[in-house]
Amino acid sequence: MRGLNAWPLGRAGRIAALLIGLAQAAGAQVPLGQFHVYDTRFGQLQVIGGEVDQILALMGRETPYTTLLGAAQIEIRGGFGRADETFDWVLTSVRSPPSAGCPWHFVLVKLSADQISLSPPFGHCLEALGEISVDPGAITLRFTTPMPVNAVTSFRFDGQTLSPAP
């Protein structure tokens, strides 16, 4: 197991990883950040744009994120990865106006040196993240506050398919 300083996720990533580890050890919610710039092993992710027409850029170049969601407010919530894999996971939250009901949802980004893949939007109205599990080739998120409008509170993404987690 590598120490936090050995993970190439940048200072913000090391702080987020430390907070996640502490929260999971205490059985509490996983604290998520609200970043507009986030360092990954593959370059800097950045939220660029105005108030409602933001894009997610990697090293200054637009990602497919905007094509998926259109005009949106984007926040980078945290990055996760395994030292033995050649990609990182980045969790983002998105607000796509205009929207009725609960406008916030999440999108996972799988980021490697030569590819970016995005999950479909998920977790509408869910806020409290209770557990993150990074397994070989996939990430699982379990939310602790189910809302009546969203029966699924656990999600697994392998870079191609988003599915309910057991």
C-alpha positions as CSV (number, residue, x, y, z in Angstrom):
1,M,0.0,0.0,0.0
2,R,1.4,3.4,-1.0
3,G,1.4,6.3,1.4
4,L,-0.7,9.4,0.5
5,N,2.3,11.3,-0.6
6,A,3.3,8.6,-3.0
7,W,-0.1,8.8,-4.9
8,P,0.3,11.1,-7.9
9,L,-3.1,12.7,-7.3
10,G,-1.8,16.2,-6.3
11,R,-2.3,18.0,-3.0
12,A,-6.1,18.2,-3.3
13,G,-6.3,14.5,-4.2
14,R,-4.2,13.5,-1.2
15,I,-6.3,15.6,1.2
16,A,-9.5,14.1,-0.3
17,A,-8.1,10.6,0.0
18,L,-7.1,11.2,3.6
19,L,-10.6,12.6,4.5
20,I,-12.2,9.7,2.8
21,G,-10.1,7.2,4.7
22,L,-10.9,8.9,8.0
23,A,-14.6,9.1,7.3
24,Q,-14.8,5.4,6.2
25,A,-12.9,4.3,9.3
26,A,-15.4,6.2,11.5
27,G,-18.4,4.9,9.6
28,A,-19.5,8.4,8.6
29,Q,-20.3,10.1,5.3
30,V,-17.5,10.4,2.8
31,P,-16.7,14.1,2.6
32,L,-16.5,15.5,-0.9
33,G,-14.7,18.6,-2.1
34,Q,-15.8,21.3,-4.4
35,F,-13.0,21.9,-6.8
36,H,-12.7,23.9,-10.0
37,V,-9.1,22.7,-10.6
38,Y,-8.0,19.1,-9.8
39,D,-4.6,17.4,-10.4
40,T,-4.7,13.8,-11.6
41,R,-1.9,11.5,-12.8
42,F,-2.8,12.4,-16.3
43,G,-2.9,16.2,-16.1
44,Q,-5.0,18.9,-14.6
45,L,-8.8,18.8,-14.8
46,Q,-10.4,22.2,-14.8
47,V,-13.9,23.7,-14.8
48,I,-13.9,26.5,-17.4
49,G,-16.7,28.9,-18.4
50,G,-19.4,31.1,-17.1
51,E,-22.1,30.5,-14.5
52,V,-24.2,28.0,-16.4
53,D,-22.2,27.2,-19.5
54,Q,-19.2,25.4,-18.0
55,I,-17.0,22.8,-19.6
56,L,-14.6,20.2,-18.1
57,A,-11.2,20.5,-19.6
58,L,-8.1,18.3,-19.3
59,M,-4.9,20.3,-19.7
60,G,-6.9,23.1,-21.3
61,R,-8.6,20.9,-23.9
62,E,-12.4,20.3,-23.8
63,T,-13.5,16.8,-22.8
64,P,-16.6,15.0,-24.1
65,Y,-18.4,16.1,-20.9
66,T,-20.1,19.0,-22.6
67,T,-21.5,16.9,-25.4
68,L,-23.1,14.6,-22.8
69,L,-24.7,17.2,-20.7
70,G,-25.0,20.5,-22.6
71,A,-25.0,23.7,-20.6
72,A,-24.3,22.9,-17.0
73,Q,-22.7,24.0,-13.7
74,I,-19.9,21.5,-12.9
75,E,-18.1,20.7,-9.7
76,I,-15.2,18.3,-9.4
77,R,-15.9,16.4,-6.1
78,G,-12.9,14.2,-5.8
79,G,-10.5,11.7,-7.5
80,F,-9.9,8.1,-6.7
81,G,-7.6,5.4,-8.0
82,R,-5.4,2.4,-7.5
83,A,-1.7,2.5,-7.8
84,D,-1.7,-0.8,-9.8
85,E,-4.1,0.5,-12.5
86,T,-3.4,2.9,-15.4
87,F,-6.4,5.1,-14.9
88,D,-8.1,7.3,-12.3
89,W,-11.7,7.9,-11.4
90,V,-13.0,11.5,-10.9
91,L,-16.4,12.2,-9.4
92,T,-18.2,15.3,-10.6
93,S,-21.6,16.8,-9.7
94,V,-23.6,18.6,-12.3
95,R,-26.5,21.0,-12.3
96,S,-28.2,21.2,-15.7
97,P,-30.6,24.1,-15.9
98,P,-33.5,24.5,-16.4
99,S,-34.6,21.5,-14.3
100,A,-37.6,20.6,-12.3
101,G,-37.3,18.8,-9.0
102,C,-33.8,17.8,-8.0
103,P,-31.4,19.3,-10.6
104,W,-28.2,17.9,-9.1
105,H,-26.7,14.6,-10.3
106,F,-23.3,12.9,-10.6
107,V,-21.1,11.8,-13.5
108,L,-18.0,9.6,-13.1
109,V,-15.1,10.2,-15.3
110,K,-12.6,7.4,-16.1
111,L,-9.4,9.1,-17.1
112,S,-6.2,7.5,-18.5
113,A,-3.3,8.8,-20.6
114,D,-5.1,8.2,-23.9
115,Q,-8.8,8.0,-23.1
116,I,-11.7,9.7,-21.2
117,S,-14.9,7.9,-20.6
118,L,-18.0,9.2,-18.8
119,S,-20.8,7.5,-17.0
120,P,-24.4,8.6,-17.7
121,P,-25.8,11.0,-15.1
122,F,-26.9,9.2,-12.0
123,G,-27.9,9.7,-8.3
124,H,-30.4,12.5,-8.9
125,C,-31.3,14.1,-5.5
126,L,-28.8,12.0,-3.6
127,E,-26.3,13.9,-1.5
128,A,-24.7,11.9,1.3
129,L,-22.0,9.6,0.0
130,G,-21.5,6.8,2.6
131,E,-18.9,4.6,0.9
132,I,-16.6,4.5,-2.1
133,S,-15.0,1.2,-3.2
134,V,-12.3,1.2,-5.9
135,D,-12.0,-2.4,-7.1
136,P,-9.9,-3.6,-10.0
137,G,-11.5,-2.1,-13.1
138,A,-14.5,-0.5,-11.4
139,I,-15.7,2.0,-8.8
140,T,-18.8,1.6,-6.6
141,L,-20.5,4.5,-4.8
142,R,-23.1,3.9,-2.0
143,F,-25.2,6.8,-0.9
144,T,-26.7,6.9,2.6
145,T,-29.7,9.2,2.1
146,P,-32.2,7.6,-0.2
147,M,-34.8,9.9,-1.6
148,P,-38.3,8.8,-2.6
149,V,-37.7,9.8,-6.2
150,N,-34.7,7.6,-6.6
151,A,-34.9,4.0,-5.5
152,V,-31.3,3.1,-6.5
153,T,-28.7,4.4,-4.0
154,S,-25.7,2.3,-5.0
155,F,-23.9,2.5,-8.3
156,R,-21.1,0.6,-10.0
157,F,-19.2,2.0,-13.1
158,D,-16.5,0.1,-15.0
159,G,-15.7,2.8,-17.6
160,Q,-18.4,1.6,-20.0
161,T,-21.5,0.5,-18.1
162,L,-23.2,2.1,-15.1
163,S,-25.3,-0.4,-13.1
164,P,-27.0,-0.7,-9.7
165,A,-24.6,-2.1,-7.2
166,P,-25.7,-5.0,-5.0
